[in-house]
Amino acid sequence: MSTLTKPNHIGRKISRIRELRDMKQEALAQALGTNQQAVSALENSETIDEDKLIEVAKALGVSVEAIKNFSDEAAINYFNTFTDTKDSQMNFGNGNGHNCTFNPLDKLMETIDKNETLYERLLQAEKDKVEYLEKLLKQK
């Protein structure tokens, strides 16, 4: 018996698209007006009737054809088209001919400094508030 997944398993395709869209089964269930267990059963189904497939496609924000024709390889190839190594404007220093144009640690330290400044302002505002409330209490 083969352990390979069947290429036409609609439920698995729905599951992968849902995962790629960073959607939980509960969220899809809510969009379909059902429960998580029903979505789980749907994703384990090899075939799904056309009306239900249209509902699922709408909930996932894709076309029925996108579900029927989905494959992990096609998705990977699609996303790889965004990282052309010769003409890319973005530089990540990942060994593909790209050079990082900024130091990530510098950016991290800038963020830490901004957070520290905001924290100090918040702390001063709280001190001012306490001082004001104490003043009000003394007046009574």
N, CA, C and O atoms as a GROMACS GRO file, in nm:
protein
  560
    1MET      N    1   0.084  -0.119   0.000
    1MET     CA    2   0.000   0.000   0.000
    1MET      C    3   0.088   0.125   0.000
    1MET      O    4   0.183   0.133   0.078
    2SER      N    5   0.058   0.219  -0.084
    2SER     CA    6   0.140   0.339  -0.100
    2SER      C    7   0.110   0.439   0.012
    2SER      O    8  -0.005   0.456   0.052
    3THR      N    9   0.215   0.504   0.060
    3THR     CA   10   0.197   0.607   0.164
    3THR      C   11   0.190   0.746   0.103
    3THR      O   12   0.173   0.845   0.175
    4LEU      N   13   0.202   0.755  -0.030
    4LEU     CA   14   0.194   0.885  -0.094
    4LEU      C   15   0.051   0.935  -0.092
    4LEU      O   16  -0.044   0.858  -0.101
    5THR      N   17   0.036   1.068  -0.079
    5THR     CA   18  -0.098   1.126  -0.078
    5THR      C   19  -0.151   1.130  -0.220
    5THR      O   20  -0.076   1.150  -0.315
    6LYS      N   21  -0.280   1.112  -0.234
    6LYS     CA   22  -0.341   1.117  -0.366
    6LYS      C   23  -0.343   1.262  -0.413
    6LYS      O   24  -0.380   1.351  -0.336
    7PRO      N   25  -0.302   1.288  -0.537
    7PRO     CA   26  -0.292   1.426  -0.584
    7PRO      C   27  -0.427   1.496  -0.596
    7PRO      O   28  -0.430   1.619  -0.603
    8ASN      N   29  -0.537   1.423  -0.600
    8ASN     CA   30  -0.667   1.486  -0.620
    8ASN      C   31  -0.751   1.490  -0.493
    8ASN      O   32  -0.874   1.502  -0.502
    9HIS      N   33  -0.690   1.480  -0.378
    9HIS     CA   34  -0.760   1.481  -0.250
    9HIS      C   35  -0.799   1.624  -0.218
    9HIS      O   36  -0.717   1.702  -0.168
   10ILE      N   37  -0.923   1.661  -0.246
   10ILE     CA   38  -0.972   1.799  -0.230
   10ILE      C   39  -0.962   1.846  -0.086
   10ILE      O   40  -0.927   1.961  -0.060
   11GLY      N   41  -0.992   1.759   0.008
   11GLY     CA   42  -0.986   1.797   0.149
   11GLY      C   43  -0.847   1.841   0.191
   11GLY      O   44  -0.832   1.940   0.263
   12ARG      N   45  -0.745   1.769   0.145
   12ARG     CA   46  -0.607   1.807   0.179
   12ARG      C   47  -0.570   1.941   0.114
   12ARG      O   48  -0.497   2.022   0.173
   13LYS      N   49  -0.620   1.963  -0.006
   13LYS     CA   50  -0.593   2.090  -0.074
   13LYS      C   51  -0.656   2.205   0.004
   13LYS      O   52  -0.595   2.311   0.021
   14ILE      N   53  -0.778   2.184   0.051
   14ILE     CA   54  -0.845   2.287   0.132
   14ILE      C   55  -0.765   2.313   0.260
   14ILE      O   56  -0.747   2.428   0.301
   15SER      N   57  -0.718   2.206   0.321
   15SER     CA   58  -0.639   2.218   0.444
   15SER      C   59  -0.512   2.299   0.420
   15SER      O   60  -0.479   2.387   0.499
   16ARG      N   61  -0.440   2.271   0.311
   16ARG     CA   62  -0.315   2.342   0.282
   16ARG      C   63  -0.341   2.490   0.251
   16ARG      O   64  -0.266   2.577   0.295
   17ILE      N   65  -0.446   2.517   0.175
   17ILE     CA   66  -0.479   2.657   0.143
   17ILE      C   67  -0.516   2.731   0.272
   17ILE      O   68  -0.474   2.844   0.293
   18ARG      N   69  -0.593   2.666   0.358
   18ARG     CA   70  -0.632   2.727   0.486
   18ARG      C   71  -0.507   2.758   0.568
   18ARG      O   72  -0.496   2.866   0.626
   19GLU      N   73  -0.414   2.664   0.573
   19GLU     CA   74  -0.290   2.683   0.649
   19GLU      C   75  -0.206   2.795   0.588
   19GLU      O   76  -0.151   2.878   0.661
   20LEU      N   77  -0.197   2.800   0.456
   20LEU     CA   78  -0.120   2.906   0.391
   20LEU      C   79  -0.181   3.043   0.414
   20LEU      O   80  -0.110   3.144   0.415
   21ARG      N   81  -0.310   3.048   0.434
   21ARG     CA   82  -0.379   3.173   0.462
   21ARG      C   83  -0.378   3.204   0.612
   21ARG      O   84  -0.440   3.300   0.657
   22ASP      N   85  -0.308   3.120   0.688
   22ASP     CA   86  -0.293   3.137   0.833
   22ASP      C   87  -0.429   3.142   0.902
   22ASP      O   88  -0.456   3.228   0.986
   23MET      N   89  -0.514   3.048   0.863
   23MET     CA   90  -0.650   3.041   0.917
   23MET      C   91  -0.665   2.910   0.993
   23MET      O   92  -0.624   2.804   0.945
   24LYS      N   93  -0.722   2.916   1.110
   24LYS     CA   94  -0.748   2.797   1.189
   24LYS      C   95  -0.878   2.732   1.144
   24LYS      O   96  -0.962   2.796   1.080
   25GLN      N   97  -0.894   2.604   1.177
   25GLN     CA   98  -1.017   2.534   1.142
   25GLN      C   99  -1.138   2.603   1.204
   25GLN      O  100  -1.245   2.609   1.142
   26GLU      N  101  -1.122   2.656   1.324
   26GLU     CA  102  -1.233   2.724   1.390
   26GLU      C  103  -1.279   2.845   1.311
   26GLU      O  104  -1.399   2.871   1.300
   27ALA      N  105  -1.183   2.921   1.255
   27ALA     CA  106  -1.217   3.040   1.177
   27ALA      C  107  -1.290   3.001   1.049
   27ALA      O  108  -1.387   3.066   1.011
   28LEU      N  109  -1.243   2.896   0.983
   28LEU     CA  110  -1.311   2.849   0.862
   28LEU      C  111  -1.450   2.798   0.897
   28LEU      O  112  -1.546   2.823   0.823
   29ALA      N  113  -1.462   2.728   1.009
   29ALA     CA  114  -1.592   2.678   1.053
   29ALA      C  115  -1.689   2.793   1.075
   29ALA      O  116  -1.805   2.785   1.035
   30GLN      N  117  -1.642   2.898   1.139
   30GLN     CA  118  -1.727   3.014   1.164
   30GLN      C  119  -1.772   3.077   1.033
   30GLN      O  120  -1.887   3.116   1.018
   31ALA      N  121  -1.679   3.088   0.938
   31ALA     CA  122  -1.713   3.147   0.807
   31ALA      C  123  -1.814   3.061   0.732
   31ALA      O  124  -1.894   3.112   0.654
   32LEU      N  125  -1.810   2.930   0.756
   32LEU     CA  126  -1.903   2.839   0.689
   32LEU      C  127  -2.032   2.818   0.768
   32LEU      O  128  -2.126   2.756   0.718
   33GLY      N  129  -2.037   2.870   0.889
   33GLY     CA  130  -2.155   2.853   0.973
   33GLY      C  131  -2.167   2.711   1.027
   33GLY      O  132  -2.277   2.658   1.039
   34THR      N  133  -2.053   2.650   1.058
   34THR     CA  134  -2.051   2.513   1.111
   34THR      C  135  -1.953   2.506   1.227
   34THR      O  136  -1.914   2.610   1.281
   35ASN      N  137  -1.913   2.385   1.265
   35ASN     CA  138  -1.818   2.372   1.375
   35ASN      C  139  -1.684   2.315   1.327
   35ASN      O  140  -1.671   2.271   1.213
   36GLN      N  141  -1.586   2.317   1.416
   36GLN     CA  142  -1.450   2.273   1.382
   36GLN      C  143  -1.447   2.127   1.342
   36GLN      O  144  -1.370   2.090   1.253
   37GLN      N  145  -1.528   2.044   1.405
   37GLN     CA  146  -1.530   1.902   1.373
   37GLN      C  147  -1.576   1.879   1.229
   37GLN      O  148  -1.526   1.790   1.160
   38ALA      N  149  -1.672   1.959   1.183
   38ALA     CA  150  -1.721   1.947   1.046
   38ALA      C  151  -1.612   1.987   0.946
   38ALA      O  152  -1.600   1.926   0.840
   39VAL      N  153  -1.534   2.090   0.981
   39VAL     CA  154  -1.424   2.131   0.894
   39VAL      C  155  -1.318   2.022   0.890
   39VAL      O  156  -1.263   1.993   0.783
   40SER      N  157  -1.289   1.962   1.005
   40SER     CA  158  -1.193   1.852   1.009
   40SER      C  159  -1.239   1.737   0.920
   40SER      O  160  -1.159   1.680   0.845
   41ALA      N  161  -1.364   1.703   0.928
   41ALA     CA  162  -1.419   1.595   0.844
   41ALA      C  163  -1.412   1.635   0.696
   41ALA      O  164  -1.382   1.551   0.611
   42LEU      N  165  -1.439   1.761   0.666
   42LEU     CA  166  -1.432   1.811   0.530
   42LEU      C  167  -1.290   1.797   0.475
   42LEU      O  168  -1.270   1.755   0.361
   43GLU      N  169  -1.192   1.833   0.558
   43GLU     CA  170  -1.052   1.826   0.515
   43GLU      C  171  -1.002   1.683   0.501
   43GLU      O  172  -0.900   1.659   0.435
   44ASN      N  173  -1.071   1.589   0.562
   44ASN     CA  174  -1.034   1.448   0.547
   44ASN      C  175  -1.109   1.380   0.433
   44ASN      O  176  -1.085   1.263   0.403
   45SER      N  177  -1.200   1.453   0.369
   45SER     CA  178  -1.278   1.398   0.259
   45SER      C  179  -1.199   1.405   0.129
   45SER      O  180  -1.135   1.506   0.098
   46GLU      N  181  -1.205   1.296   0.055
   46GLU     CA  182  -1.136   1.292  -0.074
   46GLU      C  183  -1.211   1.373  -0.179
   46GLU      O  184  -1.149   1.434  -0.266
   47THR      N  185  -1.343   1.372  -0.171
   47THR     CA  186  -1.424   1.448  -0.265
   47THR      C  187  -1.525   1.531  -0.187
   47THR      O  188  -1.565   1.497  -0.075
   48ILE      N  189  -1.566   1.642  -0.249
   48ILE     CA  190  -1.662   1.732  -0.186
   48ILE      C  191  -1.759   1.777  -0.296
   48ILE      O  192  -1.718   1.802  -0.409
   49ASP      N  193  -1.886   1.786  -0.261
   49ASP     CA  194  -1.982   1.826  -0.365
   49ASP      C  195  -1.957   1.972  -0.404
   49ASP      O  196  -1.905   2.052  -0.326
   50GLU      N  197  -1.996   2.004  -0.526
   50GLU     CA  198  -1.965   2.133  -0.588
   50GLU      C  199  -2.019   2.252  -0.507
   50GLU      O  200  -1.950   2.353  -0.493
   51ASP      N  201  -2.140   2.241  -0.454
   51ASP     CA  202  -2.199   2.352  -0.377
   51ASP      C  203  -2.117   2.382  -0.252
   51ASP      O  204  -2.092   2.498  -0.220
   52LYS      N  205  -2.075   2.277  -0.182
   52LYS     CA  206  -1.994   2.293  -0.062
   52LYS      C  207  -1.857   2.350  -0.098
   52LYS      O  208  -1.803   2.434  -0.026
   53LEU      N  209  -1.802   2.306  -0.210
   53LEU     CA  210  -1.672   2.355  -0.255
   53LEU      C  211  -1.679   2.505  -0.287
   53LEU      O  212  -1.584   2.578  -0.259
   54ILE      N  213  -1.789   2.549  -0.343
   54ILE     CA  214  -1.808   2.691  -0.372
   54ILE      C  215  -1.812   2.771  -0.242
   54ILE      O  216  -1.752   2.878  -0.232
   55GLU      N  217  -1.881   2.719  -0.142
   55GLU     CA  218  -1.887   2.784  -0.010
   55GLU      C  219  -1.748   2.796   0.052
   55GLU      O  220  -1.710   2.901   0.103
   56VAL      N  221  -1.674   2.684   0.048
   56VAL     CA  222  -1.540   2.681   0.107
   56VAL      C  223  -1.448   2.778   0.035
   56VAL      O  224  -1.371   2.851   0.098
   57ALA      N  225  -1.454   2.779  -0.097
   57ALA     CA  226  -1.369   2.869  -0.176
   57ALA      C  227  -1.397   3.015  -0.138
   57ALA      O  228  -1.305   3.095  -0.122
   58LYS      N  229  -1.525   3.048  -0.124
   58LYS     CA  230  -1.562   3.184  -0.086
   58LYS      C  231  -1.508   3.219   0.053
   58LYS      O  232  -1.456   3.328   0.074
   59ALA      N  233  -1.521   3.124   0.147
   59ALA     CA  234  -1.472   3.147   0.284
   59ALA      C  235  -1.321   3.163   0.288
   59ALA      O  236  -1.268   3.239   0.369
   60LEU      N  237  -1.250   3.092   0.199
   60LEU     CA  238  -1.104   3.100   0.195
   60LEU      C  239  -1.055   3.218   0.110
   60LEU      O  240  -0.938   3.253   0.113
   61GLY      N  241  -1.147   3.277   0.035
   61GLY     CA  242  -1.108   3.391  -0.049
   61GLY      C  243  -1.033   3.349  -0.174
   61GLY      O  244  -0.950   3.424  -0.224
   62VAL      N  245  -1.062   3.229  -0.226
   62VAL     CA  246  -0.998   3.179  -0.347
   62VAL      C  247  -1.108   3.128  -0.441
   62VAL      O  248  -1.224   3.117  -0.402
   63SER      N  249  -1.070   3.097  -0.563
   63SER     CA  250  -1.167   3.042  -0.657
   63SER      C  251  -1.175   2.890  -0.642
   63SER      O  252  -1.085   2.828  -0.587
   64VAL      N  253  -1.282   2.833  -0.690
   64VAL     CA  254  -1.299   2.688  -0.689
   64VAL      C  255  -1.186   2.624  -0.769
   64VAL      O  256  -1.131   2.520  -0.730
   65GLU      N  257  -1.151   2.686  -0.881
   65GLU     CA  258  -1.042   2.634  -0.964
   65GLU      C  259  -0.909   2.633  -0.889
   65GLU      O  260  -0.828   2.542  -0.906
   66ALA      N  261  -0.888   2.736  -0.807
   66ALA     CA  262  -0.764   2.742  -0.729
   66ALA      C  263  -0.756   2.623  -0.634
   66ALA      O  264  -0.648   2.566  -0.615
   67ILE      N  265  -0.868   2.585  -0.575
   67ILE     CA  266  -0.868   2.468  -0.486
   67ILE      C  267  -0.844   2.341  -0.566
   67ILE      O  268  -0.760   2.258  -0.529
   68LYS      N  269  -0.916   2.326  -0.676
   68LYS     CA  270  -0.904   2.204  -0.757
   68LYS      C  271  -0.765   2.186  -0.814
   68LYS      O  272  -0.716   2.074  -0.826
   69ASN      N  273  -0.700   2.296  -0.851
   69ASN     CA  274  -0.569   2.290  -0.916
   69ASN      C  275  -0.452   2.312  -0.821
   69ASN      O  276  -0.338   2.320  -0.865
   70PHE      N  277  -0.480   2.324  -0.691
   70PHE     CA  278  -0.374   2.355  -0.595
   70PHE      C  279  -0.273   2.242  -0.586
   70PHE      O  280  -0.308   2.124  -0.588
   71SER      N  281  -0.146   2.281  -0.576
   71SER     CA  282  -0.039   2.186  -0.543
   71SER      C  283   0.068   2.263  -0.467
   71SER      O  284   0.089   2.382  -0.491
   72ASP      N  285   0.136   2.194  -0.375
   72ASP     CA  286   0.242   2.259  -0.297
   72ASP      C  287   0.352   2.309  -0.389
   72ASP      O  288   0.409   2.416  -0.366
   73GLU      N  289   0.384   2.231  -0.492
   73GLU     CA  290   0.491   2.270  -0.584
   73GLU      C  291   0.457   2.401  -0.655
   73GLU      O  292   0.542   2.489  -0.668
   74ALA      N  293   0.332   2.413  -0.700
   74ALA     CA  294   0.290   2.535  -0.767
   74ALA      C  295   0.297   2.654  -0.672
   74ALA      O  296   0.337   2.764  -0.712
   75ALA      N  297   0.257   2.633  -0.548
   75ALA     CA  298   0.262   2.742  -0.449
   75ALA      C  299   0.405   2.785  -0.424
   75ALA      O  300   0.433   2.904  -0.416
   76ILE      N  301   0.497   2.689  -0.413
   76ILE     CA  302   0.638   2.721  -0.391
   76ILE      C  303   0.693   2.796  -0.511
   76ILE      O  304   0.763   2.896  -0.495
   77ASN      N  305   0.661   2.749  -0.631
   77ASN     CA  306   0.708   2.818  -0.752
   77ASN      C  307   0.652   2.959  -0.760
   77ASN      O  308   0.722   3.051  -0.802
   78TYR      N  309   0.527   2.976  -0.720
   78TYR     CA  310   0.465   3.108  -0.721
   78TYR      C  311   0.542   3.204  -0.631
   78TYR      O  312   0.574   3.316  -0.672
   79PHE      N  313   0.572   3.160  -0.508
   79PHE     CA  314   0.642   3.247  -0.415
   79PHE      C  315   0.788   3.268  -0.455
   79PHE      O  316   0.845   3.372  -0.424
   80ASN      N  317   0.848   3.172  -0.523
   80ASN     CA  318   0.986   3.187  -0.569
   80ASN      C  319   0.998   3.293  -0.677
   80ASN      O  320   1.108   3.346  -0.698
   81THR      N  321   0.890   3.326  -0.747
   81THR     CA  322   0.897   3.429  -0.850
   81THR      C  323   0.923   3.566  -0.790
   81THR      O  324   0.960   3.659  -0.861
   82PHE      N  325   0.903   3.581  -0.659
   82PHE     CA  326   0.926   3.709  -0.593
   82PHE      C  327   1.071   3.730  -0.555
   82PHE      O  328   1.107   3.839  -0.510
   83THR      N  329   1.155   3.630  -0.571
   83THR     CA  330   1.294   3.641  -0.526
   83THR      C  331   1.390   3.618  -0.642
   83THR      O  332   1.473   3.528  -0.636
   84ASP      N  333   1.378   3.697  -0.746
   84ASP     CA  334   1.472   3.690  -0.858
   84ASP      C  335   1.607   3.740  -0.809
   84ASP      O  336   1.616   3.852  -0.759
   85THR      N  337   1.712   3.658  -0.821
   85THR     CA  338   1.841   3.690  -0.759
   85THR      C  339   1.919   3.797  -0.833
   85THR      O  340   2.006   3.860  -0.772
   86LYS      N  341   1.893   3.822  -0.960
   86LYS     CA  342   1.972   3.920  -1.034
   86LYS      C  343   1.914   4.060  -1.025
   86LYS      O  344   1.989   4.157  -1.012
   87ASP      N  345   1.782   4.073  -1.034
   87ASP     CA  346   1.721   4.205  -1.043
   87ASP      C  347   1.653   4.249  -0.915
   87ASP      O  348   1.588   4.354  -0.913
   88SER      N  349   1.667   4.174  -0.809
   88SER     CA  350   1.595   4.205  -0.687
   88SER      C  351   1.645   4.336  -0.626
   88SER      O  352   1.765   4.361  -0.621
   89GLN      N  353   1.552   4.418  -0.581
   89GLN     CA  354   1.587   4.543  -0.515
   89GLN      C  355   1.613   4.523  -0.366
   89GLN      O  356   1.681   4.604  -0.304
   90MET      N  357   1.560   4.414  -0.309
   90MET     CA  358   1.575   4.391  -0.166
   90MET      C  359   1.702   4.312  -0.141
   90MET      O  360   1.735   4.221  -0.216
   91ASN      N  361   1.772   4.347  -0.036
   91ASN     CA  362   1.897   4.281  -0.003
   91ASN      C  363   1.887   4.217   0.134
   91ASN      O  364   1.859   4.283   0.233
   92PHE      N  365   1.911   4.085   0.137
   92PHE     CA  366   1.896   4.014   0.263
   92PHE      C  367   2.023   3.945   0.309
   92PHE      O  368   2.025   3.892   0.420
   93GLY      N  369   2.127   3.943   0.232
   93GLY     CA  370   2.250   3.878   0.274
   93GLY      C  371   2.234   3.729   0.296
   93GLY      O  372   2.288   3.675   0.392
   94ASN      N  373   2.160   3.663   0.209
   94ASN     CA  374   2.133   3.521   0.229
   94ASN      C  375   2.218   3.432   0.140
   94ASN      O  376   2.185   3.315   0.121
   95GLY      N  377   2.326   3.483   0.087
   95GLY     CA  378   2.413   3.401   0.005
   95GLY      C  379   2.369   3.393  -0.140
   95GLY      O  380   2.429   3.318  -0.217
   96ASN      N  381   2.268   3.466  -0.178
   96ASN     CA  382   2.220   3.463  -0.316
   96ASN      C  383   2.261   3.589  -0.392
   96ASN      O  384   2.189   3.633  -0.482
   97GLY      N  385   2.373   3.646  -0.358
   97GLY     CA  386   2.418   3.765  -0.426
   97GLY      C  387   2.359   3.892  -0.369
   97GLY      O  388   2.376   3.999  -0.427
   98HIS      N  389   2.289   3.883  -0.259
   98HIS     CA  390   2.229   4.001  -0.196
   98HIS      C  391   2.316   4.047  -0.080
   98HIS      O  392   2.375   3.967  -0.008
   99ASN      N  393   2.322   4.177  -0.065
   99ASN     CA  394   2.395   4.233   0.048
   99ASN      C  395   2.300   4.314   0.133
   99ASN      O  396   2.220   4.393   0.081
  100CYS      N  397   2.308   4.295   0.262
  100CYS     CA  398   2.222   4.366   0.354
  100CYS      C  399   2.265   4.513   0.357
  100CYS      O  400   2.384   4.542   0.370
  101THR      N  401   2.169   4.605   0.345
  101THR     CA  402   2.204   4.747   0.341
  101THR      C  403   2.195   4.814   0.478
  101THR      O  404   2.219   4.934   0.490
  102PHE      N  405   2.161   4.737   0.580
  102PHE     CA  406   2.156   4.791   0.715
  102PHE      C  407   2.196   4.681   0.812
  102PHE      O  408   2.192   4.562   0.780
  103ASN      N  409   2.235   4.722   0.932
  103ASN     CA  410   2.272   4.626   1.034
  103ASN      C  411   2.148   4.594   1.117
  103ASN      O  412   2.094   4.683   1.183
  104PRO      N  413   2.102   4.471   1.115
  104PRO     CA  414   1.981   4.436   1.191
  104PRO      C  415   1.994   4.466   1.340
  104PRO      O  416   1.895   4.501   1.405
  105LEU      N  417   2.114   4.454   1.394
  105LEU     CA  418   2.133   4.484   1.536
  105LEU      C  419   2.114   4.633   1.564
  105LEU      O  420   2.062   4.671   1.669
  106ASP      N  421   2.157   4.717   1.469
  106ASP     CA  422   2.134   4.861   1.485
  106ASP      C  423   1.985   4.892   1.487
  106ASP      O  424   1.939   4.972   1.568
  107LYS      N  425   1.911   4.827   1.398
  107LYS     CA  426   1.766   4.847   1.396
  107LYS      C  427   1.702   4.800   1.526
  107LYS      O  428   1.612   4.866   1.579
  108LEU      N  429   1.749   4.688   1.579
  108LEU     CA  430   1.698   4.636   1.706
  108LEU      C  431   1.727   4.735   1.818
  108LEU      O  432   1.640   4.761   1.901
  109MET      N  433   1.847   4.789   1.822
  109MET     CA  434   1.883   4.884   1.927
  109MET      C  435   1.801   5.013   1.915
  109MET      O  436   1.763   5.071   2.017
  110GLU      N  437   1.774   5.058   1.792
  110GLU     CA  438   1.688   5.175   1.774
  110GLU      C  439   1.550   5.149   1.834
  110GLU      O  440   1.493   5.235   1.900
  111THR      N  441   1.498   5.031   1.809
  111THR     CA  442   1.366   4.995   1.862
  111THR      C  443   1.368   4.990   2.014
  111THR      O  444   1.275   5.038   2.078
  112ILE      N  445   1.473   4.935   2.070
  112ILE     CA  446   1.485   4.928   2.216
  112ILE      C  447   1.491   5.069   2.274
  112ILE      O  448   1.428   5.098   2.376
  113ASP      N  449   1.567   5.157   2.210
  113ASP     CA  450   1.577   5.296   2.257
  113ASP      C  451   1.441   5.366   2.252
  113ASP      O  452   1.405   5.438   2.344
  114LYS      N  453   1.367   5.344   2.144
  114LYS     CA  454   1.234   5.404   2.132
  114LYS      C  455   1.142   5.352   2.242
  114LYS      O  456   1.067   5.428   2.303
  115ASN      N  457   1.148   5.221   2.266
  115ASN     CA  458   1.065   5.162   2.371
  115ASN      C  459   1.101   5.219   2.507
  115ASN      O  460   1.013   5.246   2.589
  116GLU      N  461   1.228   5.237   2.531
  116GLU     CA  462   1.274   5.292   2.660
  116GLU      C  463   1.222   5.435   2.677
  116GLU      O  464   1.178   5.473   2.786
  117THR      N  465   1.228   5.514   2.571
  117THR     CA  466   1.179   5.652   2.576
  117THR      C  467   1.029   5.654   2.604
  117THR      O  468   0.981   5.733   2.686
  118LEU      N  469   0.956   5.568   2.535
  118LEU     CA  470   0.811   5.561   2.557
  118LEU      C  471   0.779   5.516   2.699
  118LEU      O  472   0.686   5.568   2.761
  119TYR      N  473   0.855   5.421   2.751
  119TYR     CA  474   0.833   5.375   2.888
  119TYR      C  475   0.858   5.487   2.987
  119TYR      O  476   0.781   5.503   3.082
  120GLU      N  477   0.964   5.564   2.967
  120GLU     CA  478   0.994   5.676   3.056
  120GLU      C  479   0.882   5.781   3.053
  120GLU      O  480   0.846   5.836   3.157
  121ARG      N  481   0.829   5.807   2.934
  121ARG     CA  482   0.719   5.903   2.924
  121ARG      C  483   0.595   5.850   2.995
  121ARG      O  484   0.526   5.926   3.063
  122LEU      N  485   0.567   5.722   2.980
  122LEU     CA  486   0.452   5.661   3.047
  122LEU      C  487   0.471   5.667   3.199
  122LEU      O  488   0.376   5.698   3.271
  123LEU      N  489   0.590   5.637   3.246
  123LEU     CA  490   0.619   5.641   3.388
  123LEU      C  491   0.603   5.783   3.443
  123LEU      O  492   0.549   5.801   3.552
  124GLN      N  493   0.650   5.882   3.369
  124GLN     CA  494   0.636   6.021   3.413
  124GLN      C  495   0.488   6.061   3.418
  124GLN      O  496   0.446   6.131   3.510
  125ALA      N  497   0.411   6.017   3.319
  125ALA     CA  498   0.268   6.048   3.318
  125ALA      C  499   0.198   5.986   3.439
  125ALA      O  500   0.111   6.050   3.498
  126GLU      N  501   0.236   5.865   3.476
  126GLU     CA  502   0.179   5.800   3.594
  126GLU      C  503   0.218   5.875   3.721
  126GLU      O  504   0.135   5.892   3.810
  127LYS      N  505   0.343   5.920   3.730
  127LYS     CA  506   0.388   5.996   3.847
  127LYS      C  507   0.309   6.127   3.857
  127LYS      O  508   0.267   6.166   3.966
  128ASP      N  509   0.289   6.193   3.744
  128ASP     CA  510   0.212   6.317   3.742
  128ASP      C  511   0.069   6.292   3.787
  128ASP      O  512   0.011   6.372   3.860
  129LYS      N  513   0.012   6.181   3.743
  129LYS     CA  514  -0.125   6.148   3.780
  129LYS      C  515  -0.136   6.123   3.931
  129LYS      O  516  -0.228   6.171   3.995
  130VAL      N  517  -0.042   6.048   3.986
  130VAL     CA  518  -0.042   6.020   4.130
  130VAL      C  519  -0.028   6.150   4.208
  130VAL      O  520  -0.098   6.172   4.307
  131GLU      N  521   0.063   6.236   4.164
  131GLU     CA  522   0.085   6.365   4.230
  131GLU      C  523  -0.043   6.448   4.229
  131GLU      O  524  -0.078   6.509   4.330
  132TYR      N  525  -0.112   6.452   4.116
  132TYR     CA  526  -0.236   6.526   4.102
  132TYR      C  527  -0.344   6.470   4.194
  132TYR      O  528  -0.416   6.547   4.259
  133LEU      N  529  -0.356   6.338   4.201
  133LEU     CA  530  -0.456   6.275   4.286
  133LEU      C  531  -0.427   6.301   4.434
  133LEU      O  532  -0.518   6.324   4.513
  134GLU      N  533  -0.299   6.297   4.472
  134GLU     CA  534  -0.262   6.326   4.610
  134GLU      C  535  -0.297   6.471   4.645
  134GLU      O  536  -0.343   6.499   4.756
  135LYS      N  537  -0.275   6.561   4.551
  135LYS     CA  538  -0.308   6.701   4.572
  135LYS      C  539  -0.459   6.718   4.593
  135LYS      O  540  -0.502   6.794   4.679
  136LEU      N  541  -0.539   6.646   4.513
  136LEU     CA  542  -0.685   6.652   4.527
  136LEU      C  543  -0.728   6.599   4.663
  136LEU      O  544  -0.819   6.655   4.725
  137LEU      N  545  -0.665   6.492   4.710
  137LEU     CA  546  -0.700   6.434   4.840
  137LEU      C  547  -0.668   6.529   4.954
  137LEU      O  548  -0.743   6.538   5.051
  138LYS      N  549  -0.556   6.600   4.944
  138LYS     CA  550  -0.517   6.693   5.050
  138LYS      C  551  -0.612   6.813   5.056
  138LYS      O  552  -0.631   6.872   5.163
  139GLN      N  553  -0.671   6.848   4.945
  139GLN     CA  554  -0.764   6.962   4.942
  139GLN      C  555  -0.895   6.929   5.012
  139GLN      O  556  -0.965   7.021   5.056
  140LYS      N  557  -0.931   6.803   5.024
  140LYS     CA  558  -1.057   6.766   5.087
  140LYS      C  559  -1.049   6.764   5.233
  140LYS      O  560  -1.148   6.735   5.300
   0.00000   0.00000   0.00000
